[in-house]
């Protein structure tokens, strides 16, 4: 198999770019490193293109290996022909390969194999070939053998039929035809067999849709209902039409027609259709899973790349009723002030307790420098926000409130990492710190939590968990490396996603820093145990030192390009330590890339990246944070009225719509049809996680806790 040629055909990329990328991958380079620092080599392939290339490369190499195994197996059986070998070598998918291998694949005992052991294969060939030179029943008599347990003519014919059934079942052309037919004409049908408490699958209690058009989210919903034994799911199709077409393929005309029809029907019902149906449903699930993965990855990226609030003092506030509201103050470096960690009962049911709690909380707000309050969006969030807002307004405090998605905060708080970071704090107070840190830098904090617990996926618990974990890890890896990591403040959880750094190396970096103090230069990384030359090459450009001895260390310029970068600095007479961004931009705007390229033989793409980094040393590619203004008159789903216009935050995006937090403890759904007046194929075309939107309430079902919202009607 010419894998490079296949990749060229599939990805529509130039062969030399593919070859270069494959070589770099095989040399142990990571995708972030190749995308950022080997642009000249690959012709500027993006991280998205490289991820797809790597995925297909691994698939095709696996297919190639399986082809070799199949060819060897058939050759050892002495049944490999040039025509079969050519067909096998040209398959595009594993499914196609397995269909070709099916007739030659060693099987467990089957009715057909038992019949062959009884010597009935010639009788099967007699039936298949429509031999009319002798009577079938007379010929069948010759196979009666008491020792082989063929006692009657019917025993012989039935054995022959079993063999023919398997011949038809193993025919790759038959299976291809049936799969194509089902994909074009088949229907998927679900029936309710048990009702769950929430009546989740009400719309699927008697639901039919064409296999070719059913959307991914409905496949996953139906599968979940089936797994929970609430639904029974079948594929529906015209079996008579399939039977006629299979008979036509074998050109049966007159001889043994009734017998042959019986054989075909048995082969279809007993052998072919069950496995083909499983395969079709498996393919539907795989496609749905892929789509769900893409949605999850896009949502996760939006969440992780959400703008940080740098250089701010933030009070994390985890609201609650029964156990009170937990709060914790963190400084500009995300370190908690252990003196300002506590519990406030401002949402207590006892009025006297509330008044005292308000006074105590006001002291916290007045006596400490606080820029923002990161308020969790869970239980008692609205009630807490109303009281906090009144305290701030009445006392003219320069504090802003920001609503933070709580999903996964409790997971982190109770995790070994949470215990390790704050061993002396109870779980609930750790969550308040986590909420504050989420506002300060979502990426740094959210990498500590299992992405599945963050709540931005679509049926993520139904997917292949290993594949899900691998895909989400690549998203986190790309986000971390696109942003860059502060070498002197990063946690092990963050460091392990840096290009070339695994968990072991991350721990070594962390331990080295704890023992020796802050890193002064990137070169100091070479002193870290377990971090070899290859790891240094891969990670150095993504690790930043803000106040070190080498000004270039705070940029995304790789150490391998420092000589070139310093020549540019010298030529443009810039001072990275003291020039402001406006000055740097002015000085570098006159820099002649082409002239410099000829002088130093450096690629234009690399030069351009170096200049961008020098213009804004230590810059963050994320934007400024936005603040959502809440409506204090709406605190619960019971307060909602159809027609209300509210502000909200997009918390999750699915195939069928977006879920918007309007802070009533239950996200509302904006169906895809209510997002835009223009046609859109997917909500992600116009919206992203954490987008601020204005929504109109169009339906409220308090009993079922369902809220219908519209964006386009606002």
C-alpha positions as CSV (number, residue, x, y, z in Angstrom):
1,X,0.0,0.0,0.0
2,X,1.3,3.4,-0.9
3,X,0.3,5.3,2.2
4,X,1.6,8.6,1.1
5,X,-0.5,8.4,-2.1
6,X,-3.5,7.5,0.0
7,X,-3.0,10.4,2.3
8,X,-2.6,12.7,-0.7
9,X,-5.9,11.5,-2.2
10,X,-7.7,11.7,1.1
11,X,-6.4,15.0,2.5
12,X,-5.8,16.8,-0.8
13,X,-2.3,17.9,0.3
14,X,0.9,18.0,-1.7
15,X,2.9,14.8,-1.5
16,X,6.1,16.4,-0.4
17,X,4.3,18.2,2.5
18,X,2.9,14.9,3.6
19,X,6.2,13.1,3.4
20,X,7.9,15.8,5.4
21,X,5.2,15.7,8.1
22,X,5.3,11.9,8.3
23,X,9.1,12.0,8.6
24,X,8.9,14.5,11.5
25,X,6.2,12.5,13.3
26,X,8.3,9.3,12.9
27,X,11.3,11.2,14.3
28,X,9.3,11.7,17.6
29,X,8.3,15.3,17.1
30,X,5.0,16.4,18.6
31,X,2.2,18.0,16.6
32,X,2.4,21.4,18.4
33,X,6.2,21.5,17.8
34,X,5.8,20.6,14.1
35,X,3.0,23.1,13.6
36,X,4.8,26.0,15.4
37,X,8.5,25.5,14.6
38,X,8.7,23.4,11.5
39,X,6.5,25.5,9.2
40,X,9.1,25.7,6.4
41,X,9.5,21.9,6.4
42,X,5.8,21.1,6.1
43,X,4.8,24.0,4.0
44,X,2.9,25.6,6.9
45,X,0.6,22.7,7.8
46,X,-1.7,23.7,10.7
47,X,-2.1,21.8,13.9
48,X,-5.6,20.8,12.7
49,X,-4.2,19.4,9.4
50,X,-1.4,17.7,11.2
51,X,-3.8,16.0,13.7
52,X,-5.9,14.7,10.8
53,X,-2.8,13.5,9.0
54,X,-1.5,11.7,12.0
55,X,-4.9,10.1,12.6
56,X,-5.2,8.8,9.1
57,X,-1.5,7.8,9.0
58,X,-2.1,5.6,12.1
59,X,-5.3,4.1,10.6
60,X,-3.7,3.3,7.2
61,X,-0.6,1.8,8.9
62,X,-2.9,-0.4,11.0
63,X,-4.8,-1.4,7.8
64,X,-1.5,-2.1,6.0
65,X,-0.5,-4.4,8.9
66,X,-3.8,-6.2,8.8
67,X,-3.6,-6.6,5.1
68,X,-0.2,-8.4,5.5
69,X,-1.7,-10.7,8.1
70,X,-4.7,-11.6,5.9
71,X,-2.6,-12.2,2.8
72,X,-0.3,-14.5,4.8
73,X,-3.2,-16.4,6.2
74,X,-4.8,-17.0,2.8
75,X,-1.5,-17.9,1.2
76,X,-0.8,-20.5,3.9
77,X,-4.2,-22.1,3.0
78,X,-3.0,-22.3,-0.6
79,X,-6.0,-20.2,-1.8
80,X,-4.4,-16.8,-2.6
81,X,-4.9,-15.9,-6.3
82,X,-3.5,-12.8,-8.1
83,X,-7.0,-11.4,-8.4
84,X,-7.8,-11.8,-4.7
85,X,-4.4,-10.4,-3.7
86,X,-5.0,-7.4,-5.9
87,X,-8.5,-6.8,-4.3
88,X,-7.1,-7.1,-0.8
89,X,-4.2,-4.7,-1.5
90,X,-6.6,-2.1,-2.8
91,X,-9.2,-2.1,0.0
92,X,-9.9,1.3,1.5
93,X,-11.3,0.3,4.9
94,X,-10.9,-2.5,7.5
95,X,-14.6,-3.4,6.9
96,X,-13.9,-4.0,3.2
97,X,-10.9,-6.1,4.1
98,X,-12.8,-8.3,6.6
99,X,-15.5,-8.9,4.0
100,X,-12.9,-10.3,1.6
101,X,-11.2,-12.3,4.3
102,X,-14.5,-13.8,5.6
103,X,-14.5,-16.9,3.3
104,X,-11.0,-17.8,4.4
105,X,-11.1,-16.8,8.0
106,X,-10.7,-19.7,10.4
107,X,-14.1,-20.2,12.0
108,X,-15.4,-21.9,15.1
109,X,-17.6,-24.9,14.4
110,X,-20.6,-24.0,12.3
111,X,-23.4,-25.9,10.7
112,X,-21.5,-25.5,7.4
113,X,-18.2,-26.6,8.7
114,X,-19.7,-29.7,10.3
115,X,-21.4,-30.5,7.0
116,X,-18.0,-30.2,5.3
117,X,-16.5,-32.6,7.8
118,X,-19.2,-35.1,6.8
119,X,-18.0,-34.8,3.2
120,X,-21.0,-32.9,1.9
121,X,-19.1,-30.2,0.0
122,X,-19.6,-31.8,-3.4
123,X,-23.3,-31.9,-2.8
124,X,-23.3,-28.2,-2.0
125,X,-21.3,-27.5,-5.3
126,X,-23.9,-29.6,-7.1
127,X,-26.7,-27.4,-5.8
128,X,-24.8,-24.1,-6.5
129,X,-23.8,-25.1,-10.0
130,X,-27.3,-26.3,-11.0
131,X,-26.0,-29.6,-12.2
132,X,-28.9,-31.3,-14.1
133,X,-26.9,-34.3,-15.3
134,X,-28.4,-36.3,-12.4
135,X,-31.3,-36.0,-10.0
136,X,-30.5,-34.1,-6.7
137,X,-32.2,-36.7,-4.5
138,X,-30.5,-39.6,-6.3
139,X,-27.1,-37.9,-5.9
140,X,-27.8,-37.1,-2.2
141,X,-28.3,-40.8,-1.5
142,X,-24.6,-41.4,-2.3
143,X,-23.6,-39.3,0.7
144,X,-25.6,-41.4,3.3
145,X,-23.0,-42.7,5.7
146,X,-24.0,-44.0,9.2
147,X,-20.4,-43.5,10.5
148,X,-20.5,-39.8,9.5
149,X,-24.1,-39.5,10.9
150,X,-25.6,-38.8,7.5
151,X,-28.5,-41.2,8.0
152,X,-31.0,-40.0,5.4
153,X,-31.3,-38.1,2.1
154,X,-32.7,-35.1,4.0
155,X,-29.6,-35.2,6.3
156,X,-27.4,-34.9,3.3
157,X,-29.4,-32.2,1.5
158,X,-29.7,-30.2,4.7
159,X,-25.9,-30.4,5.2
160,X,-25.5,-29.2,1.6
161,X,-27.9,-26.4,2.2
162,X,-25.9,-25.3,5.3
163,X,-22.7,-25.1,3.2
164,X,-24.4,-23.1,0.5
165,X,-25.8,-20.8,3.2
166,X,-22.3,-20.0,4.3
167,X,-21.0,-19.6,0.8
168,X,-23.6,-16.9,0.2
169,X,-23.0,-15.3,3.6
170,X,-19.3,-15.1,2.9
171,X,-19.7,-13.6,-0.5
172,X,-18.3,-10.0,-0.2
173,X,-20.3,-8.8,-3.2
174,X,-23.6,-9.9,-1.5
175,X,-22.6,-8.2,1.7
176,X,-21.6,-5.0,-0.1
177,X,-24.9,-4.9,-2.0
178,X,-26.9,-5.4,1.2
179,X,-25.0,-2.8,3.2
180,X,-25.4,-0.2,0.4
181,X,-29.1,-1.0,0.1
182,X,-29.7,-0.6,3.9
183,X,-27.7,2.6,4.0
184,X,-29.8,4.1,1.1
185,X,-33.3,2.6,1.8
186,X,-33.3,1.2,5.4
187,X,-35.1,2.7,8.3
188,X,-34.2,2.7,12.0
189,X,-37.2,2.1,14.3
190,X,-37.4,2.5,18.1
191,X,-40.2,1.3,20.3
192,X,-40.6,2.1,24.0
193,X,-40.6,-1.0,26.2
194,X,-40.2,0.7,29.6
195,X,-40.7,4.3,30.7
196,X,-38.0,5.9,32.9
197,X,-38.8,8.3,35.7
198,X,-38.2,11.4,33.6
199,X,-39.8,10.0,30.5
200,X,-36.6,10.9,28.7
201,X,-37.3,8.8,25.6
202,X,-40.9,10.0,25.0
203,X,-40.2,11.1,21.4
204,X,-38.7,7.7,20.6
205,X,-41.5,5.5,21.9
206,X,-42.6,4.8,18.3
207,X,-40.0,6.6,16.1
208,X,-38.8,5.9,12.6
209,X,-36.2,7.7,10.5
210,X,-34.2,6.8,7.4
211,X,-30.7,5.5,8.1
212,X,-29.2,7.8,5.6
213,X,-30.5,11.0,7.2
214,X,-30.8,10.3,11.0
215,X,-28.7,12.9,12.8
216,X,-25.9,11.8,15.1
217,X,-27.5,13.0,18.4
218,X,-30.6,10.9,17.7
219,X,-28.4,7.8,17.1
220,X,-26.7,8.4,20.5
221,X,-30.1,9.0,22.2
222,X,-31.6,5.9,20.8
223,X,-28.6,3.8,21.7
224,X,-28.7,5.1,25.3
225,X,-32.4,4.3,25.5
226,X,-31.7,0.8,24.3
227,X,-28.8,0.3,26.7
228,X,-31.0,1.5,29.6
229,X,-33.6,-1.1,28.4
230,X,-36.2,1.6,27.8
231,X,-36.2,1.2,24.0
232,X,-36.2,-1.7,21.6
233,X,-34.4,-0.7,18.3
234,X,-34.7,-2.5,14.9
235,X,-33.6,-1.8,11.4
236,X,-36.5,-2.1,8.9
237,X,-36.0,-2.9,5.2
238,X,-37.6,-5.0,2.3
239,X,-36.3,-8.5,2.9
240,X,-38.1,-9.8,-0.1
241,X,-36.4,-7.3,-2.4
242,X,-33.0,-8.3,-1.0
243,X,-33.8,-12.0,-1.4
244,X,-34.7,-11.5,-5.1
245,X,-31.5,-9.5,-5.7
246,X,-29.3,-12.1,-4.1
247,X,-30.9,-14.9,-6.1
248,X,-30.3,-12.8,-9.2
249,X,-26.7,-12.5,-8.4
250,X,-26.4,-16.2,-8.4
251,X,-28.3,-16.4,-11.7
252,X,-30.7,-19.1,-10.4
253,X,-33.3,-19.9,-13.1
254,X,-35.1,-23.1,-12.9
255,X,-33.3,-26.0,-11.3
256,X,-33.9,-26.4,-7.5
257,X,-35.5,-22.9,-7.5
258,X,-37.7,-23.6,-4.4
259,X,-34.8,-25.2,-2.6
260,X,-32.5,-22.3,-3.5
261,X,-35.0,-19.7,-2.3
262,X,-35.2,-21.6,1.0
263,X,-31.4,-21.5,1.2
264,X,-31.1,-17.8,0.4
265,X,-33.8,-16.9,3.0
266,X,-32.0,-19.0,5.6
267,X,-28.7,-17.4,4.8
268,X,-30.2,-13.9,5.0
269,X,-32.1,-14.4,8.2
270,X,-29.7,-16.6,10.1
271,X,-26.3,-15.4,9.0
272,X,-26.2,-12.3,6.9
273,X,-28.7,-9.8,8.2
274,X,-27.9,-10.1,11.9
275,X,-24.2,-9.3,11.3
276,X,-24.9,-6.7,8.6
277,X,-27.4,-5.0,10.9
278,X,-24.8,-5.0,13.7
279,X,-22.3,-3.5,11.3
280,X,-24.6,-0.8,10.1
281,X,-25.5,0.1,13.6
282,X,-21.9,0.1,14.5
283,X,-21.1,2.4,11.6
284,X,-23.9,4.7,12.7
285,X,-22.6,4.8,16.2
286,X,-19.0,5.4,15.0
287,X,-20.2,8.4,12.8
288,X,-22.3,9.7,15.6
289,X,-19.4,9.3,18.0
290,X,-17.1,11.2,15.6
291,X,-19.5,14.0,15.4
292,X,-20.0,14.1,19.1
293,X,-16.3,14.1,19.6
294,X,-15.9,17.0,17.2
295,X,-18.6,19.0,19.1
296,X,-17.0,18.2,22.5
297,X,-13.5,19.1,21.2
298,X,-14.7,22.4,19.8
299,X,-16.6,23.2,23.0
300,X,-13.7,22.3,25.2
301,X,-11.3,24.4,23.1
302,X,-13.7,27.4,23.5
303,X,-13.8,26.9,27.2
304,X,-10.1,26.4,27.7
305,X,-9.2,29.4,25.4
306,X,-11.6,31.7,27.2
307,X,-9.8,35.0,28.2
308,X,-8.1,35.1,31.6
309,X,-8.5,37.9,34.1
310,X,-4.8,38.7,34.8
311,X,-3.4,40.7,37.7
312,X,-6.6,40.7,39.6
313,X,-7.5,39.8,43.2
314,X,-10.5,37.5,43.0
315,X,-12.9,36.2,45.6
316,X,-14.2,32.7,44.7
317,X,-17.8,32.3,46.0
318,X,-19.4,28.9,46.0
319,X,-23.1,29.4,46.8
320,X,-25.3,27.0,48.8
321,X,-28.3,26.9,51.1
322,X,-28.0,24.2,53.8
323,X,-24.2,24.3,54.2
324,X,-23.8,28.0,53.5
325,X,-21.7,29.9,50.8
326,X,-18.0,29.1,50.8
327,X,-15.6,31.9,49.8
328,X,-11.9,32.2,49.3
329,X,-9.7,35.1,48.1
330,X,-6.8,34.5,45.7
331,X,-4.1,37.1,44.8
332,X,-2.7,38.1,41.4
333,X,-0.6,34.9,41.3
334,X,-3.6,32.7,42.0
335,X,-2.3,31.9,45.6
336,X,-5.1,31.8,48.2
337,X,-5.1,34.2,51.1
338,X,-5.5,31.7,53.9
339,X,-6.9,34.4,56.2
340,X,-9.8,35.1,53.8
341,X,-11.3,31.7,53.5
342,X,-14.6,31.0,55.2
343,X,-18.4,30.3,55.1
344,X,-21.2,32.9,54.8
345,X,-24.8,32.1,55.6
346,X,-26.3,35.0,53.6
347,X,-28.8,32.5,52.0
348,X,-29.9,31.0,55.3
349,X,-33.6,30.6,56.0
350,X,-33.2,32.3,59.4
351,X,-33.5,36.1,59.0
352,X,-31.3,36.9,62.1
353,X,-28.6,34.6,60.7
354,X,-28.7,36.3,57.3
355,X,-28.3,39.9,58.8
356,X,-25.2,38.8,60.8
357,X,-23.8,37.0,57.7
358,X,-24.3,40.2,55.6
359,X,-22.3,42.3,58.1
360,X,-19.5,39.7,58.3
361,X,-19.4,39.4,54.5
362,X,-19.3,43.2,54.1
363,X,-16.2,43.3,56.3
364,X,-14.5,40.8,54.0
365,X,-15.4,42.9,50.9
366,X,-14.3,46.2,52.5
367,X,-11.2,45.1,54.3
368,X,-9.6,43.3,51.4
369,X,-8.6,44.4,47.9
370,X,-11.1,42.5,45.6
371,X,-11.4,43.2,41.9
372,X,-13.9,40.4,41.0
373,X,-16.2,37.9,42.7
374,X,-16.2,34.6,40.8
375,X,-19.7,33.4,41.7
376,X,-20.6,29.8,41.0
377,X,-23.7,29.2,38.9
378,X,-25.2,26.4,41.0
379,X,-27.7,26.2,43.8
380,X,-28.4,29.6,45.5
381,X,-26.4,31.4,42.9
382,X,-29.2,33.9,42.1
383,X,-29.9,34.6,45.7
384,X,-26.3,35.1,46.5
385,X,-25.8,37.4,43.5
386,X,-28.7,39.6,44.6
387,X,-27.3,40.0,48.1
388,X,-23.7,40.5,46.9
389,X,-24.9,43.1,44.3
390,X,-26.8,45.1,46.9
391,X,-23.8,45.1,49.3
392,X,-21.5,46.3,46.6
393,X,-24.0,49.0,45.3
394,X,-25.0,50.3,48.8
395,X,-21.4,50.6,49.9
396,X,-20.0,51.9,46.5
397,X,-17.4,49.1,46.3
398,X,-15.4,48.8,43.1
399,X,-16.1,45.1,42.7
400,X,-17.6,43.3,39.8
401,X,-19.4,40.0,39.9
402,X,-18.8,37.3,37.3
403,X,-20.8,34.1,37.0
404,X,-18.5,31.0,36.7
405,X,-19.6,27.6,35.5
406,X,-19.3,25.2,38.5
407,X,-19.2,22.0,36.5
408,X,-16.5,19.7,37.7
409,X,-15.5,21.9,40.7
410,X,-16.6,19.3,43.2
411,X,-14.6,16.7,41.2
412,X,-11.4,18.7,41.5
413,X,-12.1,19.5,45.2
414,X,-12.4,15.8,46.1
415,X,-9.6,14.6,43.9
416,X,-6.1,13.6,45.1
417,X,-4.7,16.7,43.4
418,X,-7.1,18.9,45.3
419,X,-6.1,17.2,48.6
420,X,-2.4,17.6,47.6
421,X,-2.7,21.3,46.9
422,X,-4.8,22.2,50.0
423,X,-4.5,19.3,52.5
424,X,-5.7,21.5,55.4
425,X,-8.9,22.7,53.8
426,X,-12.2,20.9,53.5
427,X,-13.6,19.9,50.1
428,X,-16.1,22.8,49.8
429,X,-13.5,25.5,50.5
430,X,-11.2,24.1,47.8
431,X,-14.1,24.5,45.3
432,X,-14.2,28.2,46.1
433,X,-10.5,28.6,45.3
434,X,-11.0,26.6,42.1
435,X,-13.9,28.9,41.0
436,X,-11.7,32.0,41.5
437,X,-8.8,30.4,39.6
438,X,-11.2,29.5,36.8
439,X,-11.9,33.2,36.3
440,X,-8.3,34.2,36.6
441,X,-7.1,31.6,34.1
442,X,-9.5,29.0,32.9
443,X,-6.9,27.0,31.0
444,X,-4.5,26.6,34.0
445,X,-7.4,25.5,36.3
446,X,-9.5,23.4,34.1
447,X,-6.6,21.1,33.0
448,X,-6.8,19.7,36.6
449,X,-10.3,18.3,35.9
450,X,-11.4,15.3,33.8
451,X,-12.8,17.0,30.7
452,X,-15.9,14.7,30.9
453,X,-16.8,16.4,34.2
454,X,-16.8,19.9,32.8
455,X,-20.2,19.5,31.1
456,X,-19.5,20.7,27.6
457,X,-20.0,17.4,25.7
458,X,-22.8,15.6,24.0
459,X,-23.5,12.0,25.2
460,X,-19.8,11.8,26.2
461,X,-20.4,9.0,28.6
462,X,-21.8,6.8,25.8
463,X,-18.6,7.1,23.7
464,X,-15.5,4.9,23.6
465,X,-13.8,6.3,26.7
466,X,-10.3,5.5,25.6
467,X,-10.8,7.3,22.3
468,X,-12.6,10.2,24.0
469,X,-9.7,10.6,26.5
470,X,-7.1,10.6,23.6
471,X,-9.1,13.2,21.6
472,X,-9.6,15.5,24.5
473,X,-6.0,15.3,25.5
474,X,-5.0,16.5,22.1
475,X,-7.3,19.5,22.4
476,X,-5.8,20.4,25.8
477,X,-2.3,19.9,24.4
478,X,-3.0,22.2,21.5
479,X,-4.6,24.9,23.7
480,X,-1.7,24.8,26.3
481,X,1.0,25.0,23.6
482,X,-0.8,27.7,21.7
483,X,-1.0,29.9,24.8
484,X,2.3,29.0,26.3
485,X,3.1,28.2,29.9
486,X,4.7,30.2,32.7
487,X,7.5,27.9,33.7
488,X,7.8,29.3,37.2
489,X,4.1,29.1,38.2
490,X,2.7,26.1,36.2
491,X,1.3,23.1,38.1
492,X,2.2,19.5,37.2
493,X,-1.3,19.3,35.7
494,X,-0.5,22.0,33.2
495,X,3.1,21.1,32.5
496,X,2.3,17.6,31.5
497,X,0.4,18.9,28.4
498,X,3.4,20.9,27.1
499,X,5.0,19.5,23.9
500,X,7.6,16.8,24.8
501,X,6.7,16.8,28.5
502,X,5.0,13.8,30.1
503,X,3.7,13.4,33.6
504,X,7.1,12.2,34.9
505,X,9.0,15.0,33.3
506,X,6.4,17.5,34.5
507,X,6.9,16.3,38.1
508,X,10.7,16.6,37.7
509,X,10.4,20.2,36.5
510,X,8.1,21.0,39.4
511,X,10.4,19.3,42.0
512,X,13.5,21.0,40.5
513,X,11.8,24.4,40.8
514,X,10.7,23.7,44.4
515,X,14.2,22.7,45.4
516,X,16.3,25.3,43.4
517,X,13.9,28.2,43.1
518,X,12.6,29.9,40.0
519,X,14.1,29.2,36.6
520,X,16.3,32.1,35.4
521,X,16.7,30.9,31.8
522,X,15.3,28.2,29.5
523,X,18.8,26.7,29.4
524,X,18.3,25.7,33.1
525,X,15.7,23.2,31.9
526,X,18.7,21.0,30.7
527,X,19.6,20.5,34.4
528,X,16.2,18.9,35.1
529,X,16.4,15.1,35.7
530,X,14.7,13.0,32.9
531,X,14.5,16.0,30.6
532,X,16.8,15.1,27.7
533,X,17.8,16.9,24.5
534,X,14.8,15.8,22.5
535,X,12.4,16.8,25.2
536,X,14.1,20.2,25.5
537,X,13.9,20.8,21.8
538,X,10.1,20.0,21.9
539,X,9.2,22.0,25.0
540,X,11.5,25.0,25.3
541,X,9.6,27.3,22.9
542,X,6.3,26.7,24.8
543,X,7.7,27.4,28.3
544,X,8.0,31.0,29.2
545,X,10.1,32.8,31.8
546,X,8.6,36.2,32.5
547,X,11.3,37.9,34.7
548,X,14.4,35.9,33.8
549,X,17.9,36.7,32.7
550,X,17.2,36.3,28.9
551,X,14.4,38.6,27.5
552,X,13.7,36.2,24.7
553,X,12.7,33.5,27.2
554,X,9.4,35.3,27.7
555,X,8.5,35.0,24.0
556,X,7.5,32.1,21.8
557,X,10.8,32.3,20.0
558,X,12.5,28.9,20.1
559,X,16.1,28.9,21.6
560,X,17.3,27.4,18.2
561,X,16.3,30.8,16.7
562,X,17.9,33.1,19.3
563,X,20.9,33.9,17.1
564,X,18.6,35.1,14.4
565,X,16.2,36.9,16.8
566,X,19.2,38.8,18.4
567,X,20.3,39.9,14.9
568,X,16.8,41.3,14.3
569,X,16.9,43.0,17.7
570,X,20.3,44.5,16.9
571,X,19.3,45.7,13.4
572,X,16.0,47.3,14.6
573,X,17.7,48.7,17.8
574,X,15.0,47.4,20.1
575,X,15.1,46.9,23.8
576,X,12.8,44.0,24.8
577,X,13.1,44.8,28.5
578,X,12.1,48.5,28.3
579,X,10.4,49.3,25.0
580,X,6.6,49.3,25.1
581,X,4.5,47.5,22.5
582,X,3.9,50.7,20.5
583,X,7.6,51.4,20.2
584,X,8.4,47.7,19.4
585,X,5.7,47.7,16.7
586,X,7.0,51.0,15.2
587,X,10.7,49.8,15.1
588,X,9.8,46.3,13.7
589,X,7.4,47.7,11.1
590,X,10.4,48.9,9.1
591,X,12.1,45.5,9.2
592,X,12.7,44.0,5.7
593,X,11.9,40.2,5.9
594,X,13.1,39.4,2.4
595,X,16.4,41.2,2.7
596,X,17.1,39.6,6.1
597,X,16.1,36.2,4.7
598,X,18.7,36.4,2.0
599,X,21.4,37.6,4.4
600,X,20.9,34.8,7.0
601,X,19.2,32.1,5.0
602,X,16.2,31.9,7.2
603,X,12.7,30.9,6.1
604,X,10.1,33.6,5.8
605,X,7.6,31.8,7.9
606,X,10.0,31.5,10.8
607,X,11.2,35.1,10.4
608,X,7.6,36.3,10.4
609,X,6.8,34.4,13.6
610,X,9.9,35.8,15.3
611,X,8.9,39.3,14.4
612,X,5.4,38.8,15.7
613,X,6.8,37.5,19.0
614,X,9.2,40.5,19.3
615,X,6.4,43.0,18.7
616,X,4.4,41.6,21.7
617,X,6.8,39.8,24.0
618,X,5.0,37.7,26.5
619,X,1.6,38.4,24.9
620,X,-1.4,36.2,25.5
621,X,-3.3,35.2,22.4
622,X,-6.6,35.3,24.5
623,X,-8.8,38.3,24.5
624,X,-10.1,40.5,27.4
625,X,-12.9,38.9,29.5
626,X,-16.5,40.0,29.0
627,X,-19.0,40.5,31.9
628,X,-22.6,39.4,31.8
629,X,-25.2,41.6,33.5
630,X,-27.8,39.5,35.3
631,X,-31.5,40.2,35.9
632,X,-32.1,40.1,39.6
633,X,-35.9,39.7,39.2
634,X,-35.4,36.2,37.9
635,X,-34.1,33.7,40.4
636,X,-35.7,30.4,39.6
637,X,-37.5,28.6,36.9
638,X,-40.8,29.5,38.6
639,X,-40.0,33.2,38.0
640,X,-39.8,32.8,34.2
641,X,-42.6,34.0,32.0
642,X,-42.9,33.5,28.2
643,X,-41.8,36.6,26.5
644,X,-39.1,37.6,29.0
645,X,-35.8,38.9,27.5
646,X,-32.8,37.9,29.5
647,X,-29.0,37.9,29.4
648,X,-27.3,34.5,29.4
649,X,-24.1,32.6,28.8
650,X,-23.7,29.7,26.4
651,X,-22.6,26.7,28.5
652,X,-22.8,23.9,26.0
653,X,-23.3,23.3,22.3
654,X,-24.8,20.2,20.7
655,X,-25.9,19.3,17.2
656,X,-29.5,20.3,17.9
657,X,-28.9,23.6,19.7
658,X,-27.2,25.4,22.5
659,X,-27.8,25.4,26.3
660,X,-27.8,28.8,27.9
661,X,-27.3,29.6,31.5
662,X,-29.8,32.3,32.6
663,X,-28.9,31.5,36.2
664,X,-32.1,29.8,37.3
665,X,-30.4,26.6,38.2
666,X,-31.5,25.0,34.9
667,X,-30.0,25.8,31.5
668,X,-32.4,26.7,28.8
669,X,-32.3,25.2,25.3
670,X,-32.1,27.4,22.2
671,X,-33.0,24.9,19.4
672,X,-31.0,25.3,16.3
673,X,-34.1,26.6,14.5
674,X,-34.2,29.5,17.1
675,X,-30.6,30.6,16.8
676,X,-30.5,32.6,13.6
677,X,-32.7,33.9,10.8
678,X,-30.1,32.6,8.4
679,X,-29.7,28.8,7.7
680,X,-27.0,27.2,9.7
681,X,-25.9,23.5,9.6
682,X,-24.6,23.6,13.2
683,X,-24.9,25.9,16.1
684,X,-21.1,26.2,16.4
685,X,-21.1,28.1,13.1
686,X,-22.3,31.2,15.0
687,X,-21.8,30.5,18.7
688,X,-19.1,29.3,21.1
689,X,-18.9,28.3,24.7
690,X,-19.1,31.3,27.1
691,X,-20.5,33.6,24.5
692,X,-22.8,36.2,26.0
693,X,-26.3,36.2,24.4
694,X,-29.6,37.9,24.8
695,X,-32.5,35.3,24.8
696,X,-36.2,35.3,24.8
697,X,-38.2,32.8,26.9
698,X,-40.5,31.0,24.5
699,X,-41.6,28.0,26.7
700,X,-41.4,26.9,30.3
701,X,-42.2,23.5,31.8
702,X,-41.6,23.7,35.5
703,X,-42.6,20.1,36.2
704,X,-40.0,18.7,33.7
705,X,-37.6,21.6,34.3
706,X,-37.4,22.4,30.6
707,X,-36.9,26.0,29.3
708,X,-37.2,26.9,25.7
709,X,-35.3,30.0,24.6
710,X,-34.8,31.9,21.3
711,X,-32.0,34.2,20.2
712,X,-33.4,35.1,16.8
713,X,-36.6,36.5,18.3
714,X,-34.8,39.1,20.5
